[in-house]
Amino acid sequence: MSKKILCILGSKHFYGKERSNIEVYNLLKNHASASLKVLMNAEASDELKRYLQDFDTIEVRFPDRNQKKFKYINYILRSLSLNLKLLYTILKFRPDFIFLNDERIFYDIALPVYFSSSKVVYRIGDQPAYPKLSNYQVNSWIWKNIVLKKTEKFVYISEFIKSTVEVTGRDSSNDIVIYNYPPSRQKSSDRLSEKMIDDQTISIGYLGQIIADKGVHLFIEAAVNVLKDKKKARFYLAGDLNYSKEFSEMLIKLVIENNLEDKIVFLGSIDNVKTFFEHIDILVTPSMKEEPLGNVIVEAKKYSTPSIIFRSGGMPELIEHGVNGYVCESSTSANIVKGILYYLEKPERIELHGINAKASIKDLKIDYANFKQKWLWVFKK
């Protein structure tokens, strides 16, 4: 009899975490002979729903902590609805495993999960959040008495995340670190190749959310300084310009003020990652926060592209400085400039580091064979 797995995905938006989890759902569906149900957010974006359309999904409204009007009443009503739906699904589906990936949602459904006989697998992609959340005492109690004790296996996306969980009291001897595999993407109709110039100029790219935490402003500042120094380069930014509109407009204004619109190009939101990486030579990922891992760095490796990164969170686990990328000394635009000049002054490093970056996928055991083997072990009865 195939294993039954109930996946809980309460996200509204569709970013790296969602892509990575759906990649695992696909693996379990295709290689583990598993019967999957996905309890998903009824308010999920159209893009997220499109990626879930091949799964057996159950829609329910998840609690919204950003709700301002009647905040607590809405939270209580939605929590009650979610827990009743989950309890009904557990009783009817009788899953062997409940697969979670979000700490806040774990708190929302802690009681039915705790009293269920199903094994709990928790894929954790962020540092434990309970010390920074409101209702610290309640969340702390749930973390220590339900999350840590009920979870059969934690799956950490990096050694960095594993270490942050261990200090909260977790015995990780039954757990595992599984780096993200480059997620599958649906075919895109965006005409990206028309926006990116293919010439002899070295192209440097950023791919991700256009927000301050990701250090995009430092990338722009570095690009402006490199170009002011008469260096031949072109810069591309791929990401949703409407997510943090005021921040995006500030960046665009800075580019216009320096008359660099033809050298620093905003592509907007893209899904055509293959074309993006075919047109850039170097990726810059200047995250200001302690990044758990960095999916985009793994994708860059897949396309033989070296990365310039900050020494942030789990990202240095993926990059060997001077071998398959460049690790900045500190998180400043000046150090991004140093990284860019490191490649511009000796362009032969780009090809060599790109080759090494692709080879490192197997060295780090994030090739698909290892990825599959580890996940099948996680869900072994």
C-alpha positions in Angstrom: 0.0 0.0 0.0 1.3 3.4 -0.9 2.2 5.9 1.8 -0.4 8.7 2.5 1.1 12.1 3.0 -0.9 15.2 4.0 1.0 18.3 3.0 0.2 21.6 4.6 0.9 24.7 2.4 -0.6 27.8 3.8 1.3 30.3 1.6 -0.5 33.0 -0.4 2.5 34.0 -2.5 4.8 32.0 -4.7 8.5 32.4 -3.9 11.5 30.2 -3.4 10.1 28.4 -0.4 7.0 27.4 -2.2 8.9 26.3 -5.3 11.2 24.1 -3.2 8.3 22.4 -1.3 6.4 21.7 -4.5 9.6 20.2 -5.9 9.5 17.8 -3.0 5.8 17.1 -3.6 6.5 16.2 -7.2 9.3 13.9 -6.1 7.1 12.1 -3.6 4.3 11.7 -6.2 6.6 10.4 -8.9 9.1 8.3 -7.1 7.7 7.3 -3.7 4.4 5.8 -4.9 2.8 8.2 -2.4 -0.8 9.4 -2.2 -0.6 13.1 -1.6 -3.2 15.6 -0.4 -2.3 19.3 -0.1 -4.2 21.4 2.3 -3.7 24.8 0.7 -4.7 28.4 1.2 -7.9 29.4 -0.6 -6.3 32.9 -1.0 -3.2 31.6 -2.8 -2.0 33.5 -5.8 -3.0 32.3 -9.3 0.6 31.3 -10.0 0.8 29.1 -6.9 -2.6 27.5 -7.7 -1.3 26.8 -11.2 1.7 24.9 -9.8 -0.6 22.9 -7.5 -3.2 22.0 -10.2 -1.8 18.5 -10.7 -2.2 17.6 -7.0 -5.3 16.6 -5.0 -5.9 19.9 -3.1 -8.2 21.0 -0.3 -8.7 24.7 0.0 -9.3 26.5 3.3 -8.6 30.1 4.5 -5.6 30.2 6.8 -5.3 32.7 9.6 -3.9 36.1 8.4 -1.6 37.7 11.0 -1.5 40.9 8.9 -5.2 41.4 9.3 -5.9 44.8 10.9 -9.6 45.1 11.1 -11.1 42.8 13.8 -7.7 41.2 13.9 -8.3 38.8 16.8 -11.9 37.9 15.8 -10.7 37.0 12.3 -7.8 35.0 13.6 -10.0 33.0 16.0 -12.6 32.3 13.3 -10.1 31.3 10.7 -8.1 29.1 13.1 -11.3 27.3 14.1 -12.2 26.7 10.5 -8.7 25.6 9.6 -8.5 23.2 12.5 -11.9 21.6 11.9 -11.0 21.1 8.2 -7.7 19.6 9.1 -9.3 17.3 11.7 -11.9 16.1 9.3 -9.2 15.5 6.6 -7.0 13.5 9.1 -9.9 11.4 10.1 -11.0 10.7 6.5 -7.6 10.5 4.8 -5.7 8.8 7.7 -2.3 10.0 6.6 0.9 8.2 7.5 2.7 11.5 7.5 1.8 15.2 8.0 4.3 17.3 6.1 4.8 20.9 7.3 7.0 23.7 6.2 6.0 26.8 8.1 6.5 27.5 11.8 3.6 29.9 12.3 1.2 27.5 10.6 2.5 24.7 12.9 1.4 26.9 15.8 -2.1 27.4 14.2 -2.7 23.7 13.9 -0.6 22.4 16.8 -3.4 20.6 18.7 -4.8 18.4 15.9 -1.3 17.6 14.7 -0.2 16.7 18.2 -3.1 14.4 18.9 -2.9 12.8 15.4 -1.2 9.4 15.2 0.5 10.5 11.9 4.2 11.0 11.9 5.2 14.6 11.5 7.9 15.7 9.0 8.9 19.4 9.3 10.9 20.9 6.5 12.4 24.1 8.1 13.8 26.8 5.9 14.1 29.6 8.4 15.5 30.3 11.9 13.0 29.6 14.6 10.8 32.6 14.8 9.1 32.2 18.2 11.5 34.4 20.1 10.5 37.4 17.8 6.8 36.8 17.6 4.1 38.3 19.7 2.6 36.0 22.3 6.2 34.7 22.9 5.3 32.7 26.0 2.5 30.7 24.2 4.6 30.2 21.0 7.7 29.2 23.1 5.6 26.6 25.0 4.3 25.2 21.7 7.7 25.1 20.2 9.3 23.2 23.1 6.4 20.9 24.0 4.8 20.2 20.6 7.0 21.2 17.7 10.2 19.6 19.1 8.5 16.6 20.7 6.0 15.7 18.1 8.1 16.1 15.0 9.5 12.8 13.8 12.1 14.3 11.5 13.3 17.8 11.0 14.6 18.4 7.4 16.9 21.4 7.5 17.7 23.2 4.3 21.2 24.1 5.5 23.7 23.3 8.3 23.1 26.9 9.4 19.4 26.3 10.0 20.2 23.0 11.8 22.5 24.8 14.2 19.8 27.4 15.0 17.3 24.7 15.8 19.7 22.6 17.9 20.3 25.5 20.3 16.5 25.5 21.1 16.9 22.0 22.6 16.4 19.7 19.6 18.2 16.4 19.5 18.9 16.2 15.8 20.3 12.7 15.6 17.2 11.5 13.7 17.1 14.6 11.4 18.8 15.4 8.1 20.1 18.4 6.1 18.8 18.4 2.5 19.9 21.3 0.3 17.3 22.5 -2.2 17.4 21.1 -5.6 16.9 23.6 -8.5 13.1 23.7 -8.7 11.1 22.9 -11.8 9.5 25.9 -13.5 6.6 25.9 -15.9 7.1 27.1 -19.4 7.0 30.9 -19.6 5.7 33.0 -22.4 7.7 36.1 -21.4 9.8 37.5 -24.2 12.9 37.8 -22.1 15.5 37.4 -24.8 14.2 40.6 -26.4 15.0 42.5 -23.3 18.5 41.2 -22.8 21.4 42.1 -25.1 23.7 39.4 -26.2 27.1 40.9 -27.0 30.6 40.8 -25.7 29.9 42.9 -22.6 30.0 41.0 -19.3 26.5 40.9 -17.9 25.9 40.8 -14.1 22.5 39.7 -12.8 20.3 39.8 -9.7 17.3 37.5 -9.4 14.9 37.6 -6.5 12.6 39.9 -4.5 13.1 43.6 -5.0 13.2 44.5 -1.3 15.7 46.1 1.1 16.4 42.9 3.0 17.8 41.3 -0.1 20.3 44.2 -0.5 19.1 45.2 -4.0 20.0 48.8 -3.2 23.6 47.8 -2.6 23.7 46.0 -5.9 22.4 49.1 -7.7 25.0 51.3 -5.9 27.7 48.9 -6.8 26.5 48.9 -10.5 26.5 52.7 -10.6 30.1 52.9 -9.2 31.4 50.2 -11.5 29.9 52.0 -14.6 31.1 55.5 -13.4 34.6 54.0 -13.4 34.1 53.4 -17.1 34.1 49.6 -16.7 32.3 47.7 -19.5 29.5 45.8 -18.0 25.7 45.5 -18.1 23.4 44.8 -15.1 20.0 43.1 -15.1 17.6 42.9 -12.2 14.8 40.3 -12.3 12.0 40.6 -9.7 8.5 41.9 -9.1 8.7 45.7 -9.1 5.2 46.0 -7.5 5.9 44.0 -4.3 7.6 46.9 -2.6 6.7 49.6 -5.1 8.1 52.6 -3.3 11.5 50.8 -2.9 11.5 49.8 -6.6 10.7 53.4 -7.6 13.6 54.7 -5.5 16.0 52.3 -7.3 14.7 53.2 -10.7 15.1 56.9 -9.9 18.7 56.4 -8.9 19.4 54.7 -12.2 17.7 57.5 -14.2 19.5 60.2 -12.3 22.8 58.6 -13.4 21.7 58.2 -17.0 22.3 54.5 -16.9 19.0 53.1 -18.1 20.7 51.3 -21.0 23.3 49.7 -18.6 21.1 48.8 -15.6 18.0 47.1 -16.8 14.9 46.2 -14.7 13.3 43.1 -16.2 10.4 42.9 -13.8 9.0 39.5 -12.7 10.2 36.6 -14.8 9.8 32.9 -14.9 12.1 32.2 -17.8 15.1 31.5 -15.7 16.9 29.5 -18.4 17.0 32.6 -20.7 18.0 34.8 -17.8 21.1 32.7 -17.0 22.0 32.3 -20.7 22.4 36.0 -20.9 24.3 36.7 -17.6 27.9 35.8 -16.7 27.8 36.5 -13.0 25.0 36.4 -10.4 25.0 38.7 -7.3 23.0 37.7 -4.2 23.6 40.4 -1.7 21.1 39.5 1.0 21.3 41.6 4.2 19.6 39.2 6.4 20.8 35.8 7.6 19.7 33.9 4.5 18.8 30.3 5.3 20.4 29.0 2.0 19.6 30.8 -1.3 17.7 28.8 -4.0 18.9 31.2 -6.7 22.5 30.3 -6.0 21.7 26.6 -6.6 19.9 27.6 -9.8 23.0 29.6 -10.9 25.2 26.5 -10.4 22.9 24.5 -12.6 23.6 27.0 -15.4 27.3 27.2 -14.8 27.2 30.7 -13.4 29.5 31.9 -10.6 27.9 33.9 -7.7 29.0 36.9 -5.7 27.5 36.6 -2.2 27.7 38.1 1.3 28.8 35.9 4.2 25.2 35.5 5.3 23.5 32.5 7.0 23.7 29.3 4.9 24.9 30.9 1.7 28.6 30.4 2.3 27.9 26.6 2.5 27.3 26.8 -1.3 30.2 29.0 -2.4 33.9 28.3 -2.1 35.6 31.6 -2.4 37.9 31.9 -5.4 36.8 28.5 -6.7 33.2 28.7 -7.8 32.3 32.2 -6.7 33.3 35.2 -4.6 32.4 35.7 -0.9 32.5 39.4 0.1 34.4 40.4 3.2 31.5 42.3 4.6 28.0 43.3 3.5 28.6 46.6 1.7 28.3 47.9 -1.9 32.0 48.6 -1.9 32.6 44.9 -1.4 30.2 44.0 -4.2 32.3 46.3 -6.4 35.4 44.4 -5.4 33.7 41.1 -6.3 32.7 42.4 -9.7 36.1 43.9 -10.4 37.6 40.5 -9.4 35.9 39.0 -12.5 36.1 42.0 -14.8 39.8 42.3 -14.5 40.3 38.6 -15.2 37.3 37.5 -17.3 38.8 34.0 -17.6 37.8 33.4 -14.0 34.1 33.5 -15.0 34.3 30.4 -17.2 36.5 28.5 -14.8 34.3 29.3 -11.8 31.2 28.6 -13.8 32.5 25.1 -14.6 33.4 24.6 -10.9 30.0 25.9 -9.9 28.2 23.2 -11.9 30.5 20.5 -10.7 29.9 21.5 -7.1 26.3 20.4 -7.4 27.5 16.8 -7.1 30.2 17.7 -4.6 27.5 19.2 -2.3 25.2 16.2 -3.0 22.5 18.4 -4.4 22.2 16.5 -7.6 18.8 14.9 -8.2 20.0 11.4 -7.3 21.1 12.4 -3.8 18.1 14.7 -3.4 15.7 11.9 -4.2 17.5 9.3 -2.1 17.5 11.6 1.0 13.8 12.5 0.7 12.8 8.9 0.2 14.6 8.0 3.4 12.7 10.8 5.2 9.3 9.3 4.3 10.3 5.7 4.8 7.8 4.0 7.0 
